[in-house]
Amino acid sequence: MLLKLIILMILLFAKEVSARSIEDRFPYKFIYKPEFKKGDVNSITITLIVKSAVPNFRLRNAIRDTWGNENQNIPNTNIRTVFNVGLSNATKLAMESYVFEDILQSDFQDSYWNLTAKTVMGIRWAMEMCKSSDFFLLSDDDYLILLKRIVDYLRRSGFHKNDPLYIGYFTSRRPQRERGQKWKVSYEEYPRSLYPPFVVGGAVVLSRKGLEAMSQGIAKAQYIRLEDVFLGLAAETVGLKPINLSTVSRYCIKNQLFSGKVDILKEKIMVSHGFNKASDLEPYWEKLKSQGIV
């Protein structure tokens, strides 16, 4: 009888431990899993994992030619860019993956409310495939990213891949509870009155050590559909403190740049949200090139 009890406790304990892995928590499968490209070992390596909707081929192509270009001129820096998507009825993704070798696809339905799964699968891929990457940028395909400024900031700050870094424009706010609000969360889904500090999901910078810590937190944190809040909860779980980019750079939206309300040169803008059309991104990038900003 005692032996049976001991065996039962061992089995229960093993089940509890296995349920705490990121793979068990999000047991999706990779469909397309791009290789990680190793660069100069004497340079820092930053990997861009860009959440994208499957139909957004034109926008992905614009990013390949602009801020996601792996050959852009950033001294002593290796860049790897992949696009993170789910399942869709679109039929051209196989050809795109074959041609560009940068499509990361997993077998969950590609939808807005699966952004948490998409983010986690990007982190799973990075943990498995990008052992030599120093830093990671989790972004969205409707952003403008001035990668050179981000890399310069990381270098000026003396940050290293072994520092536990979770960096971006962070906030802490109350959950939306009212019916009809876009990000409404029920008390059942999230009973607390305030979210922990979290980085806005379109521009999250992690060091290698930060990625590892975030992966551990994801396996344990309370689930919520809002992916940036979920990462904040995962970070809180493992004691990973966010570093606020707002102390050195202003967060802005595309219309503020286009209207002239924000001076991208004077205010040291690193990211801007709202570039959801290739026809906006491409000419604006050329303007930045003519000004010597990129």
Backbone bond lengths (Angstrom), bond angles and torsions (degrees), N, CA, C in turn:
res aa  C-N    CA-C-N  psi(-1)  N-CA   C-N-CA  omega(-1)  CA-C   N-CA-C  phi
1 M - - - 1.465 - - 1.524 111.36 -
2 L 1.325 115.74 -44.57 1.468 120.51 179.04 1.521 110.69 -63.80
3 L 1.339 116.07 -39.46 1.458 120.61 179.33 1.519 110.78 -62.84
4 K 1.342 116.48 -42.98 1.461 120.46 178.70 1.525 111.03 -61.38
5 L 1.334 116.35 -40.09 1.462 121.39 179.60 1.521 110.79 -64.53
6 I 1.328 116.65 -41.74 1.472 120.83 179.10 1.528 110.43 -63.87
7 I 1.336 116.54 -44.20 1.466 120.65 179.37 1.515 110.67 -62.05
8 L 1.346 117.03 -41.65 1.458 121.49 179.14 1.515 110.88 -62.29
9 M 1.324 117.50 -42.10 1.462 121.11 179.32 1.512 111.07 -64.91
10 I 1.335 116.86 -39.40 1.470 120.39 178.09 1.518 110.74 -63.10
11 L 1.340 116.46 -44.17 1.466 120.55 179.84 1.520 111.51 -63.73
12 L 1.339 116.45 -42.63 1.452 120.19 178.71 1.513 111.48 -64.27
13 F 1.337 116.26 -41.00 1.455 120.33 179.75 1.527 110.53 -64.96
14 A 1.332 117.27 -42.57 1.464 121.39 179.32 1.514 110.92 -61.90
15 K 1.343 116.14 -39.97 1.462 120.11 178.95 1.522 111.02 -65.38
16 E 1.328 116.87 -40.87 1.449 121.15 -179.84 1.527 111.16 -63.48
17 V 1.344 116.85 -43.06 1.458 120.69 -179.82 1.516 110.72 -65.90
18 S 1.361 117.37 -44.94 1.462 119.88 -177.93 1.512 111.26 -64.64
19 A 1.330 117.66 -30.57 1.458 120.60 -179.44 1.523 112.25 -72.69
20 R 1.339 116.72 -7.30 1.448 120.45 -178.83 1.523 113.14 -97.12
21 S 1.323 118.85 7.47 1.459 120.51 177.57 1.526 108.93 -87.33
22 I 1.321 115.37 152.50 1.466 120.54 -179.98 1.528 110.02 -63.88
23 E 1.338 117.10 -33.64 1.463 120.34 -179.87 1.522 111.62 -67.49
24 D 1.332 117.28 -38.23 1.461 119.96 178.47 1.524 111.22 -72.83
25 R 1.317 116.18 -33.41 1.465 120.39 -179.71 1.525 110.77 -69.91
26 F 1.326 116.64 -38.08 1.469 122.27 179.30 1.529 107.58 -129.28
27 P 1.345 117.30 81.43 1.469 121.37 -169.60 1.527 114.35 -85.52
28 Y 1.314 116.98 39.90 1.462 120.64 178.31 1.529 109.87 -78.50
29 K 1.334 115.30 161.34 1.457 121.52 179.53 1.533 109.83 -109.26
30 F 1.314 115.36 147.38 1.460 120.35 174.15 1.528 109.50 -80.58
31 I 1.321 115.74 136.16 1.465 121.49 174.39 1.522 109.20 -97.57
32 Y 1.326 116.14 -52.62 1.461 122.11 171.42 1.527 107.28 -116.92
33 K 1.312 115.52 127.35 1.464 120.91 -176.53 1.525 107.86 -131.55
34 P 1.330 117.41 94.09 1.467 119.90 -174.77 1.519 112.39 -66.09
35 E 1.316 114.68 151.72 1.451 120.85 176.46 1.522 110.07 -74.27
36 F 1.320 115.60 153.33 1.456 120.90 172.95 1.520 108.04 -89.37
37 K 1.333 116.43 131.02 1.464 121.35 -178.46 1.526 110.01 -94.72
38 K 1.314 116.12 117.27 1.459 120.01 178.78 1.525 110.10 -78.28
39 G 1.326 115.27 140.56 1.454 120.47 179.33 1.513 111.21 -117.16
40 D 1.311 115.42 -158.13 1.458 122.96 179.15 1.534 109.55 -61.00
41 V 1.315 116.32 123.27 1.464 120.05 -176.89 1.527 112.17 -69.09
42 N 1.331 117.08 -15.95 1.466 120.75 179.34 1.524 112.53 -90.18
43 S 1.312 117.57 -0.55 1.462 122.94 177.93 1.524 109.59 -108.04
44 I 1.326 116.85 160.10 1.456 118.52 172.91 1.526 108.55 -81.00
45 T 1.303 115.54 150.53 1.460 121.24 179.67 1.518 109.20 -117.34
46 I 1.342 115.67 129.23 1.460 120.79 175.73 1.521 108.59 -123.28
47 T 1.319 116.53 131.52 1.457 123.11 -178.07 1.521 109.33 -108.64
48 L 1.334 116.53 124.90 1.457 122.79 -179.95 1.528 108.44 -99.25
49 I 1.318 116.28 121.24 1.467 121.90 178.02 1.527 106.71 -114.34
50 V 1.331 115.63 104.18 1.458 121.95 -169.34 1.527 110.06 -103.39
51 K 1.331 116.94 113.47 1.470 120.25 175.29 1.522 108.86 -68.27
52 S 1.317 115.68 130.86 1.467 120.30 -176.52 1.521 109.23 -142.76
53 A 1.317 117.06 152.80 1.465 122.06 171.63 1.522 108.35 -87.63
54 V 1.320 116.95 141.41 1.463 121.42 -173.55 1.532 113.03 -52.64
55 P 1.342 120.66 -43.20 1.472 119.22 -177.38 1.530 114.82 -69.64
56 N 1.345 118.78 -7.93 1.463 121.04 -171.28 1.534 113.72 -83.80
57 F 1.331 116.54 47.51 1.465 120.12 -178.59 1.518 111.77 -60.86
58 R 1.308 117.01 -45.15 1.471 120.83 -177.67 1.523 111.16 -59.81
59 L 1.315 116.81 -40.51 1.462 120.89 -179.92 1.532 110.48 -70.40
60 R 1.316 117.23 -40.58 1.474 119.74 176.92 1.525 110.70 -61.03
61 N 1.311 116.22 -40.35 1.461 119.50 179.72 1.528 111.16 -64.70
62 A 1.332 115.66 -37.63 1.466 119.19 177.48 1.528 110.46 -64.80
63 I 1.325 116.84 -39.43 1.469 120.35 178.77 1.520 110.42 -66.28
64 R 1.341 117.37 -38.73 1.470 120.36 176.73 1.528 111.83 -58.27
65 D 1.328 116.18 -30.59 1.464 120.88 -177.56 1.528 112.56 -93.95
66 T 1.348 117.25 -6.45 1.469 119.03 -175.51 1.529 109.56 -124.50
67 W 1.321 117.55 -109.16 1.467 119.31 -170.90 1.523 114.24 -74.46
68 G 1.328 117.40 -15.59 1.458 119.90 176.18 1.518 113.92 -97.65
69 N 1.321 116.82 4.85 1.465 121.35 -178.72 1.532 110.03 -62.17
70 E 1.320 115.78 122.10 1.467 119.48 -177.13 1.520 112.89 -73.10
71 N 1.335 116.64 -11.99 1.464 120.91 -179.32 1.525 112.91 -109.52
72 Q 1.346 117.20 15.37 1.463 118.18 178.89 1.521 110.16 -66.26
73 N 1.310 114.63 155.95 1.459 121.22 -170.30 1.527 111.85 -83.00
74 I 1.315 115.27 85.66 1.461 122.26 172.46 1.519 106.62 -123.92
75 P 1.328 118.20 107.37 1.465 120.92 -172.74 1.528 113.19 -55.91
76 N 1.334 114.90 139.99 1.469 122.80 173.81 1.522 112.47 54.93
77 T 1.343 115.57 39.97 1.460 120.77 -178.02 1.527 110.26 -137.47
78 N 1.314 116.75 126.63 1.459 122.50 171.36 1.523 108.39 -95.43
79 I 1.327 116.57 135.02 1.464 121.35 -177.47 1.529 108.64 -123.03
80 R 1.325 115.88 133.19 1.463 121.70 171.21 1.517 107.76 -127.35
81 T 1.332 117.27 126.29 1.464 122.51 -179.07 1.526 109.78 -118.31
82 V 1.337 116.66 130.16 1.462 121.22 172.46 1.526 108.58 -131.53
83 F 1.330 115.15 154.42 1.466 121.85 179.78 1.522 108.99 -111.42
84 N 1.313 115.60 126.01 1.453 124.62 -168.34 1.535 109.38 -102.19
85 V 1.339 117.80 113.81 1.463 121.74 -175.19 1.531 110.25 -134.99
86 G 1.341 114.57 167.60 1.449 122.23 174.53 1.515 110.90 -111.76
87 L 1.337 116.49 -156.79 1.460 122.15 -178.94 1.521 111.23 -84.16
88 S 1.328 115.29 146.28 1.461 121.04 178.90 1.514 108.39 -157.21
89 N 1.341 115.72 167.04 1.463 120.65 176.36 1.529 112.63 -79.85
90 A 1.328 117.55 -7.35 1.462 120.68 179.40 1.527 109.72 -60.22
91 T 1.326 116.69 140.21 1.465 121.21 -171.01 1.524 114.00 -107.02
92 K 1.327 118.81 -5.28 1.466 120.49 -173.05 1.525 113.17 -96.11
93 L 1.324 117.54 0.50 1.455 119.91 -173.66 1.529 111.66 -66.86
94 A 1.338 117.70 -34.51 1.463 120.43 -179.78 1.524 110.79 -61.20
95 M 1.316 116.87 -42.87 1.458 120.68 178.30 1.525 111.26 -66.51
96 E 1.329 116.11 -40.52 1.467 120.31 178.79 1.532 110.15 -63.03
97 S 1.316 116.77 -42.41 1.457 120.65 178.45 1.530 110.84 -63.17
98 Y 1.312 116.47 -41.18 1.467 121.11 -179.67 1.526 111.19 -64.76
99 V 1.315 116.54 -41.95 1.474 120.79 -175.52 1.525 111.51 -73.99
100 F 1.338 117.13 -46.14 1.463 120.28 -170.26 1.540 113.85 -100.64
101 E 1.315 116.99 -19.22 1.466 121.53 178.70 1.531 112.10 54.85
102 D 1.325 116.12 39.02 1.472 119.75 -178.21 1.525 112.73 -137.29
103 I 1.321 117.17 17.82 1.462 121.15 -179.97 1.529 109.62 -97.58
104 L 1.326 115.04 122.38 1.462 122.91 175.31 1.530 106.60 -108.41
105 Q 1.325 117.10 106.77 1.464 120.95 -177.32 1.525 110.25 -120.71
106 S 1.332 115.27 137.95 1.467 122.31 177.43 1.521 109.07 -123.50
107 D 1.339 116.30 164.81 1.467 119.88 -168.61 1.528 114.00 -94.07
108 F 1.333 117.77 42.80 1.463 121.88 168.07 1.529 107.64 -108.98
109 Q 1.333 116.71 158.71 1.458 120.51 -178.91 1.517 110.20 -68.49
110 D 1.322 116.41 130.55 1.464 121.37 -178.82 1.536 109.29 -76.40
111 S 1.337 116.25 104.01 1.458 121.02 -179.92 1.518 108.88 -150.72
112 Y 1.337 115.53 164.85 1.468 119.70 -178.24 1.520 111.70 -59.64
113 W 1.320 116.96 -40.91 1.461 119.81 -175.69 1.522 112.99 -81.85
114 N 1.336 116.46 6.02 1.459 119.87 170.98 1.528 111.49 -108.00
115 L 1.324 116.87 19.89 1.465 119.73 179.68 1.530 111.73 -65.75
116 T 1.324 117.10 -30.03 1.466 118.57 176.47 1.523 110.21 -63.88
117 A 1.333 116.91 -46.58 1.465 120.32 177.43 1.522 110.95 -60.89
118 K 1.325 116.58 -40.66 1.465 120.76 -179.86 1.529 110.71 -63.09
119 T 1.322 116.11 -44.98 1.462 120.56 179.10 1.521 111.05 -61.55
120 V 1.325 116.52 -45.68 1.461 120.68 -178.70 1.523 111.15 -64.11
121 M 1.330 117.97 -40.00 1.467 119.72 179.51 1.521 110.99 -66.68
122 G 1.328 117.40 -32.09 1.460 119.81 173.27 1.516 111.34 -63.24
123 I 1.330 116.18 -40.97 1.462 120.60 178.34 1.528 110.69 -68.50
124 R 1.323 117.07 -39.64 1.470 119.87 176.39 1.522 110.87 -59.56
125 W 1.339 116.77 -44.48 1.473 120.66 178.43 1.525 110.53 -61.13
126 A 1.329 116.74 -45.00 1.459 120.82 -178.86 1.522 111.17 -62.36
127 M 1.332 116.90 -41.53 1.459 120.61 179.29 1.529 110.93 -62.69
128 E 1.311 116.77 -38.30 1.464 121.30 -175.59 1.521 113.19 -82.01
129 M 1.347 116.74 -39.63 1.457 120.69 -167.11 1.528 114.58 -105.62
130 C 1.324 117.59 -19.58 1.475 119.41 -168.52 1.521 111.87 -114.56
131 K 1.311 116.85 53.58 1.463 121.26 -174.93 1.528 112.20 -62.38
132 S 1.334 117.78 -29.03 1.464 120.21 -175.17 1.524 113.18 -100.20
133 S 1.329 117.74 7.14 1.468 119.87 177.98 1.527 109.75 -81.13
134 D 1.334 115.81 133.96 1.468 120.79 -178.87 1.524 111.97 -81.27
135 F 1.348 115.49 -41.10 1.465 121.13 -175.89 1.518 110.04 -135.87
136 F 1.334 115.11 159.12 1.456 122.22 -179.42 1.530 108.51 -134.72
137 L 1.320 115.70 139.15 1.463 121.22 174.63 1.519 108.08 -119.16
138 L 1.337 116.51 115.12 1.462 122.13 175.24 1.515 106.89 -93.69
139 S 1.341 116.14 120.58 1.459 119.08 -174.56 1.527 110.64 -138.49
140 D 1.324 115.72 179.76 1.464 123.89 176.49 1.518 109.23 -119.05
141 D 1.327 116.16 157.73 1.462 118.71 -176.04 1.524 113.76 -79.81
142 D 1.342 118.10 2.14 1.467 119.90 175.35 1.529 111.19 -107.10
143 Y 1.323 115.97 28.06 1.458 122.07 178.60 1.524 110.70 -113.22
144 L 1.315 114.59 157.11 1.458 123.37 163.92 1.532 105.90 -107.07
145 I 1.314 117.02 124.53 1.463 121.96 -179.23 1.526 108.65 -117.25
146 L 1.314 116.76 122.99 1.464 120.99 173.98 1.528 106.72 -95.49
147 L 1.321 114.08 85.50 1.457 120.89 -170.25 1.524 111.99 -63.82
148 K 1.316 117.12 -36.07 1.463 119.77 -179.86 1.529 110.75 -58.99
149 R 1.307 117.62 -40.81 1.463 121.16 179.32 1.523 111.52 -67.46
150 I 1.319 116.68 -36.75 1.466 120.05 177.86 1.526 110.05 -66.63
151 V 1.330 116.27 -45.30 1.467 119.95 178.91 1.527 110.66 -63.55
152 D 1.339 117.40 -41.83 1.471 120.63 177.13 1.529 110.69 -59.93
153 Y 1.322 116.77 -41.06 1.470 121.27 178.44 1.526 111.02 -62.50
154 L 1.330 116.75 -44.31 1.462 120.56 179.31 1.528 110.67 -61.84
155 R 1.327 115.63 -40.14 1.473 119.10 -179.60 1.529 110.89 -70.57
156 R 1.321 117.32 -45.60 1.472 120.57 -179.43 1.520 111.20 -60.14
157 S 1.325 115.58 -35.69 1.462 120.38 -177.51 1.522 112.35 -77.66
158 G 1.335 116.33 -9.41 1.456 120.08 -179.50 1.514 113.55 71.86
159 F 1.340 116.50 23.18 1.460 120.15 -177.95 1.530 110.79 -72.95
160 H 1.311 115.12 148.52 1.461 122.91 -177.15 1.525 108.69 -130.05
161 K 1.318 115.69 157.25 1.470 119.73 -178.92 1.524 112.53 -60.66
162 N 1.327 117.01 -24.64 1.458 120.32 -179.27 1.524 113.57 -89.21
163 D 1.338 117.12 1.48 1.462 120.73 171.65 1.529 108.63 -82.58
164 P 1.332 119.20 136.82 1.475 121.08 -179.63 1.533 110.63 -77.72
165 L 1.328 117.02 87.59 1.466 121.76 -170.95 1.522 112.68 -107.93
166 Y 1.316 115.47 134.86 1.472 125.69 174.98 1.526 104.46 -139.23
167 I 1.326 116.81 98.59 1.459 122.30 -164.85 1.521 110.65 -121.52
168 G 1.320 116.70 143.80 1.454 121.68 173.27 1.510 110.63 162.37
169 Y 1.319 115.92 -165.30 1.465 121.94 178.47 1.523 106.82 -89.89
170 F 1.322 116.05 104.44 1.458 116.60 -172.15 1.517 112.18 -107.23
171 T 1.298 112.78 158.74 1.460 121.88 -178.36 1.521 108.34 -144.79
172 S 1.310 116.07 165.91 1.457 122.09 170.03 1.514 106.42 -139.62
173 R 1.295 117.20 123.78 1.472 119.84 -173.74 1.519 110.82 -141.84
174 R 1.302 114.24 169.31 1.457 120.30 177.65 1.526 110.25 -83.42
175 P 1.322 117.52 145.27 1.465 120.01 176.35 1.528 111.22 -63.16
176 Q 1.322 116.35 145.36 1.458 121.15 173.21 1.526 108.56 -78.31
177 R 1.317 115.87 128.39 1.467 120.57 -176.25 1.532 112.81 -115.60
178 E 1.331 117.54 -14.52 1.460 120.24 -172.73 1.528 111.68 -79.70
179 R 1.304 116.14 142.68 1.456 122.15 177.02 1.527 109.89 -60.28
180 G 1.313 116.10 136.70 1.451 121.02 178.09 1.521 114.02 93.59
181 Q 1.324 118.31 -13.39 1.460 120.52 177.73 1.526 109.56 -74.31
182 K 1.341 116.26 139.77 1.468 121.19 -172.39 1.519 111.90 -58.75
183 W 1.323 116.91 -41.49 1.460 120.66 -175.52 1.529 111.25 -108.74
184 K 1.341 115.46 37.70 1.450 120.70 179.57 1.537 109.98 -62.58
185 V 1.318 114.93 134.02 1.464 121.99 179.05 1.521 108.06 -128.91
186 S 1.315 116.94 130.18 1.462 120.65 -179.39 1.525 110.25 -77.08
187 Y 1.343 115.70 162.35 1.460 120.32 175.59 1.528 111.10 -65.00
188 E 1.344 116.12 -29.28 1.457 119.78 178.10 1.534 110.51 -66.83
189 E 1.332 116.34 -39.74 1.464 120.09 -179.65 1.527 111.40 -74.31
190 Y 1.354 116.28 -37.59 1.469 119.53 -178.80 1.526 108.21 -148.86
191 P 1.314 118.55 99.71 1.468 121.43 -174.13 1.523 114.54 -79.38
192 R 1.310 118.85 -17.08 1.455 120.35 -176.15 1.525 110.86 -72.85
193 S 1.331 116.92 156.71 1.473 121.54 -176.05 1.526 112.98 -87.64
194 L 1.326 117.66 -10.07 1.459 121.29 -177.21 1.521 109.17 -146.21
195 Y 1.355 115.50 137.96 1.456 119.13 173.68 1.529 109.60 -75.09
196 P 1.323 117.17 151.81 1.465 118.31 172.22 1.531 108.84 -70.03
197 P 1.326 118.94 162.79 1.470 119.51 174.99 1.528 110.10 -55.27
198 F 1.339 116.37 131.70 1.463 120.15 179.16 1.519 109.80 -141.14
199 V 1.313 115.63 152.21 1.458 122.00 -180.00 1.524 109.10 -87.48
200 V 1.327 116.56 135.66 1.465 121.87 177.80 1.529 109.19 -56.30
201 G 1.339 115.71 131.29 1.456 121.48 -165.03 1.505 117.81 -64.18
202 G 1.328 119.27 -17.50 1.459 120.52 -176.82 1.508 114.89 -83.18
203 A 1.327 118.06 -4.39 1.466 120.12 -178.82 1.529 109.53 -154.80
204 V 1.324 115.59 78.91 1.461 121.95 -179.17 1.525 107.97 -111.77
205 V 1.326 116.97 121.44 1.461 121.87 178.10 1.526 108.46 -106.15
206 L 1.317 115.60 127.80 1.458 122.07 177.38 1.523 109.20 -125.56
207 S 1.309 116.91 139.66 1.457 120.98 167.14 1.523 108.42 -78.87
208 R 1.329 116.45 172.11 1.462 119.08 176.03 1.528 110.25 -58.95
209 K 1.333 116.23 -43.87 1.467 120.22 178.52 1.521 110.73 -65.02
210 G 1.322 117.04 -38.84 1.457 120.69 177.65 1.514 112.01 -65.16
211 L 1.340 116.78 -38.09 1.464 121.14 177.35 1.523 110.64 -62.13
212 E 1.330 116.23 -43.90 1.463 120.34 179.66 1.527 111.29 -63.30
213 A 1.338 115.94 -42.82 1.466 119.76 178.24 1.522 111.00 -64.82
214 M 1.337 116.84 -41.96 1.459 121.11 179.79 1.524 110.48 -62.51
215 S 1.325 116.59 -39.69 1.462 120.75 178.14 1.528 110.84 -60.64
216 Q 1.321 116.67 -42.02 1.466 120.52 177.62 1.529 110.95 -65.31
217 G 1.327 116.61 -39.87 1.458 120.23 179.13 1.513 112.91 -66.77
218 I 1.331 116.78 -37.03 1.469 121.69 179.19 1.523 110.61 -60.06
219 A 1.322 116.28 -36.69 1.465 120.50 -179.00 1.522 112.46 -67.92
220 K 1.342 117.48 -19.39 1.459 120.69 -173.17 1.527 114.10 -116.46
221 A 1.325 117.81 -23.97 1.466 120.92 -169.10 1.524 112.60 -71.32
222 Q 1.313 114.99 154.64 1.459 121.07 174.46 1.521 108.88 -62.16
223 Y 1.341 116.97 133.54 1.457 120.73 -178.73 1.519 111.02 -77.28
224 I 1.352 114.93 141.28 1.453 121.67 171.66 1.525 107.32 -147.82
225 R 1.333 117.20 147.81 1.467 120.82 -174.69 1.527 113.44 -68.62
226 L 1.322 117.38 -24.56 1.464 121.70 -177.72 1.525 108.33 -78.97
227 E 1.329 116.64 112.16 1.464 119.11 -167.40 1.521 113.47 -67.80
228 D 1.338 117.55 -35.03 1.462 117.62 -179.74 1.536 111.13 -72.93
229 V 1.327 116.39 -35.46 1.466 119.88 174.57 1.528 110.08 -65.66
230 F 1.334 116.61 -40.92 1.466 119.75 179.11 1.524 111.59 -60.47
231 L 1.338 117.21 -41.11 1.458 119.27 177.06 1.530 110.60 -65.06
232 G 1.342 116.17 -35.75 1.456 119.22 175.61 1.519 112.07 -62.84
233 L 1.320 116.69 -39.52 1.463 121.16 177.26 1.527 110.90 -67.76
234 A 1.338 116.03 -39.50 1.465 119.80 178.21 1.527 110.25 -64.14
235 A 1.343 115.74 -42.29 1.466 119.81 178.72 1.529 110.90 -63.50
236 E 1.329 116.09 -42.99 1.463 120.93 178.95 1.528 110.43 -60.02
237 T 1.321 116.81 -39.96 1.466 122.09 -177.35 1.520 112.11 -59.05
238 V 1.348 116.34 -36.12 1.472 119.99 -176.39 1.530 112.54 -107.26
239 G 1.348 116.79 9.05 1.458 120.24 177.41 1.511 114.64 74.00
240 L 1.339 117.32 27.08 1.465 122.13 178.70 1.527 108.90 -88.26
241 K 1.323 117.15 110.05 1.462 122.14 -173.51 1.533 111.17 -87.38
242 P 1.338 118.41 129.44 1.461 119.63 178.38 1.526 112.41 -71.88
243 I 1.325 115.22 145.41 1.457 122.90 174.63 1.520 107.47 -108.32
244 N 1.328 116.49 128.89 1.458 121.20 -170.70 1.529 111.93 -91.37
245 L 1.335 115.98 116.81 1.467 120.75 177.18 1.520 112.19 -68.85
246 S 1.324 117.68 -16.59 1.466 120.53 -178.59 1.523 112.24 -63.00
247 T 1.314 118.01 -15.86 1.461 120.46 178.12 1.525 111.78 -75.05
248 V 1.333 117.01 -19.00 1.470 120.15 -178.64 1.523 112.76 -124.82
249 S 1.311 118.15 -8.78 1.461 120.44 -175.53 1.530 109.86 -157.66
250 R 1.311 115.90 147.92 1.463 120.85 -179.16 1.525 110.82 -93.34
251 Y 1.340 115.15 138.48 1.462 121.33 173.11 1.521 107.86 -85.66
252 C 1.317 117.58 134.23 1.466 118.33 -178.99 1.522 110.25 -145.20
253 I 1.335 115.99 169.63 1.450 122.21 176.56 1.529 109.13 -110.02
254 K 1.315 115.27 162.47 1.459 121.59 -173.82 1.529 112.33 -55.26
255 N 1.338 116.93 -43.61 1.462 119.55 -176.05 1.525 112.51 -62.16
256 Q 1.333 117.19 -29.86 1.464 119.81 176.86 1.517 110.87 -68.07
257 L 1.317 117.01 -33.68 1.465 120.64 177.00 1.521 110.95 -73.31
258 F 1.329 116.11 -45.29 1.461 120.26 -176.39 1.521 112.28 -67.78
259 S 1.330 117.43 -30.93 1.470 121.13 -179.35 1.526 112.48 -84.17
260 G 1.331 117.14 -12.26 1.458 120.68 -177.92 1.517 113.97 86.32
261 K 1.337 117.94 3.82 1.468 120.35 179.25 1.532 111.74 -68.16
262 V 1.325 115.69 -26.17 1.461 121.03 177.68 1.519 108.42 -120.18
263 D 1.316 117.21 128.01 1.460 123.44 177.49 1.524 108.51 -92.04
264 I 1.319 116.40 108.73 1.456 120.52 -174.10 1.520 112.05 -64.83
265 L 1.328 117.16 -24.03 1.462 120.68 -179.81 1.523 111.57 -81.57
266 K 1.324 116.66 -49.76 1.463 120.59 -175.78 1.522 112.87 -71.33
267 E 1.324 117.08 -33.99 1.463 120.23 -173.36 1.531 113.12 -95.14
268 K 1.338 116.24 6.71 1.463 121.23 174.17 1.525 112.51 53.07
269 I 1.320 115.48 44.56 1.464 120.37 179.36 1.534 109.85 -60.11
270 M 1.332 116.45 133.38 1.461 121.54 175.75 1.523 112.48 -106.54
271 V 1.334 116.91 -32.74 1.465 121.05 179.55 1.526 108.90 -141.34
272 S 1.330 115.05 153.65 1.458 120.66 174.16 1.521 108.60 -144.64
273 H 1.318 115.99 139.59 1.465 122.66 -175.80 1.525 109.83 -101.26
274 G 1.331 116.66 147.49 1.456 121.28 173.65 1.518 114.44 113.16
275 F 1.313 117.69 5.51 1.467 121.23 179.13 1.524 109.08 -87.66
276 N 1.329 115.35 70.68 1.463 120.62 -175.86 1.520 113.50 -96.38
277 K 1.334 116.57 10.69 1.460 121.33 176.79 1.521 108.93 -131.73
278 A 1.330 115.50 133.85 1.462 119.49 175.97 1.524 111.07 -60.87
279 S 1.333 116.41 -31.60 1.469 121.12 -178.97 1.524 112.20 -68.75
280 D 1.323 118.03 -16.85 1.467 121.58 172.66 1.530 110.58 -91.47
281 L 1.327 116.30 -42.95 1.458 121.00 -173.60 1.525 112.29 -67.85
282 E 1.310 117.40 -47.85 1.473 120.46 -172.30 1.531 112.99 -63.23
283 P 1.343 119.52 -50.83 1.470 117.73 179.22 1.522 113.18 -66.53
284 Y 1.326 117.20 -33.26 1.467 118.91 179.22 1.523 110.17 -67.55
285 W 1.328 117.35 -36.87 1.462 120.81 176.77 1.531 110.85 -63.00
286 E 1.331 116.05 -40.58 1.466 119.44 177.55 1.519 110.87 -63.11
287 K 1.322 117.00 -36.93 1.460 121.22 176.07 1.527 110.54 -63.18
288 L 1.332 117.10 -42.68 1.456 120.61 178.39 1.534 111.14 -63.89
289 K 1.336 116.43 -37.53 1.455 120.15 177.72 1.521 110.89 -64.43
290 S 1.320 116.91 -41.76 1.477 120.49 179.67 1.519 112.92 -65.29
291 Q 1.343 115.54 -24.56 1.468 120.85 178.26 1.528 112.46 -90.86
292 G 1.332 116.02 -1.78 1.454 120.10 179.78 1.512 113.88 75.44
293 I 1.334 117.85 17.16 1.462 121.42 -178.16 1.529 111.08 -81.90
294 V 1.325 116.82 -34.25 1.465 121.00 177.45 1.528 110.02 -123.62
